[in-house]
Amino acid sequence: MKQRILWALVVLNVALAVSLALRFTHDDTASAQVRRPADYILVPGEVTGGASEVVYMVDITNGWLGAMAYDDASHVLNTMPPIDLNRVFETNTAPRGAGNAPRR
């Protein structure tokens, strides 16, 4: 029994080593750019009127905002779908004409 487990671990280690070697030696010439991992900023916060605290996650590379909160009562991690911050902060580039004049 011990010998069977030993050989299974040896085979697993060889498979992992081959997988690692292929990952570093694989030449991906089809893509013009190599993507790097995103940079994140994590900001703790509180929800007004809520009992739980929230962790806001800002993905600087892709320009996304997400959030997570842990619910103690049901032991569940609640997540918010990401928001594209580039769309939120884009400016209106329409020229100001008669219909676009600001109200005073």
C-alpha positions as CSV (number, residue, x, y, z in Angstrom):
1,M,0.0,0.0,0.0
2,K,2.8,2.4,0.9
3,Q,4.6,1.6,-2.4
4,R,1.5,2.4,-4.4
5,I,1.1,5.8,-2.7
6,L,4.8,6.5,-3.2
7,W,4.5,5.8,-6.9
8,A,1.3,7.9,-7.2
9,L,3.1,10.8,-5.6
10,V,6.1,10.3,-8.0
11,V,3.8,10.4,-11.0
12,L,2.0,13.4,-9.7
13,N,5.3,15.3,-9.2
14,V,6.5,14.4,-12.7
15,A,3.2,15.6,-14.2
16,L,3.5,18.9,-12.2
17,A,7.1,19.4,-13.2
18,V,6.3,18.8,-16.9
19,S,3.3,21.3,-16.6
20,L,5.6,23.9,-15.1
21,A,8.3,23.4,-17.7
22,L,5.7,23.7,-20.5
23,R,4.4,26.9,-19.0
24,F,7.8,28.6,-19.0
25,T,9.0,27.3,-22.3
26,H,5.7,27.7,-24.3
27,D,6.2,30.4,-26.9
28,D,3.0,32.2,-27.6
29,T,3.7,34.1,-30.9
30,A,0.0,34.5,-31.7
31,S,-0.5,37.3,-29.1
32,A,1.2,40.6,-29.7
33,Q,1.2,41.5,-26.0
34,V,1.8,39.5,-22.9
35,R,-0.7,40.2,-20.2
36,R,0.5,40.7,-16.7
37,P,-1.5,40.3,-13.5
38,A,-3.7,43.2,-12.6
39,D,-2.9,45.6,-9.8
40,Y,-5.4,45.9,-7.0
41,I,-6.2,48.4,-4.2
42,L,-8.3,47.0,-1.4
43,V,-10.2,49.6,0.8
44,P,-12.1,48.6,3.9
45,G,-15.4,50.4,4.4
46,E,-18.8,50.3,6.1
47,V,-22.3,50.3,4.7
48,T,-24.6,53.0,6.0
49,G,-27.5,51.2,7.7
50,G,-25.9,47.8,7.5
51,A,-24.3,45.7,10.2
52,S,-21.5,44.3,8.1
53,E,-18.3,45.8,6.8
54,V,-17.3,45.8,3.1
55,V,-14.0,45.4,1.3
56,Y,-13.9,47.5,-1.9
57,M,-11.5,46.2,-4.6
58,V,-10.3,48.5,-7.3
59,D,-8.6,46.8,-10.3
60,I,-6.3,49.6,-11.5
61,T,-5.2,47.7,-14.6
62,N,-8.7,47.1,-16.0
63,G,-10.5,50.0,-14.3
64,W,-13.0,47.9,-12.4
65,L,-14.6,48.3,-9.0
66,G,-16.0,45.4,-7.0
67,A,-16.9,44.7,-3.4
68,M,-17.2,41.8,-0.9
69,A,-19.0,41.6,2.4
70,Y,-19.1,38.6,4.8
71,D,-22.5,37.9,6.4
72,D,-21.9,36.5,9.9
73,A,-25.5,35.3,10.3
74,S,-25.5,33.0,7.3
75,H,-21.7,32.5,7.0
76,V,-21.8,33.6,3.3
77,L,-19.4,35.8,1.4
78,N,-21.5,38.3,-0.7
79,T,-19.9,39.8,-3.8
80,M,-20.9,42.7,-6.0
81,P,-20.5,42.3,-9.8
82,P,-17.7,44.5,-11.0
83,I,-18.4,48.0,-12.3
84,D,-16.5,49.5,-15.2
85,L,-15.0,52.7,-13.8
86,N,-14.0,53.9,-17.3
87,R,-17.7,54.1,-18.3
88,V,-18.6,55.8,-15.0
89,F,-16.0,58.6,-15.3
90,E,-16.1,59.2,-19.0
91,T,-16.9,62.7,-19.9
92,N,-19.7,63.9,-22.2
93,T,-17.8,65.2,-25.3
94,A,-20.9,66.5,-27.1
95,P,-20.5,70.1,-28.1
96,R,-22.7,72.6,-26.3
97,G,-25.3,73.9,-28.6
98,A,-28.7,75.4,-28.1
99,G,-30.1,72.1,-26.7
100,N,-27.1,71.3,-24.6
101,A,-26.7,74.6,-22.8
102,P,-26.4,74.4,-19.0
103,R,-29.4,75.6,-17.0
104,R,-28.9,78.6,-14.7
